[in-house]
């Protein structure tokens, strides 16, 4: 069986994964800063 995916589909999949990684990194960074801020309030 051959590979029947178009280059555009591959690019779209890569873009979705890249954007998801950016969103996850930003969310994790925000969570870490929230934890640090909450911990310093004690």
Protein Blocks (a to p, Z undefined) as FASTA:
>chain_A
ZZfbdfklmmmmmmmmmmmmmmmmmmmmmmmmmmmmmmmmZZ
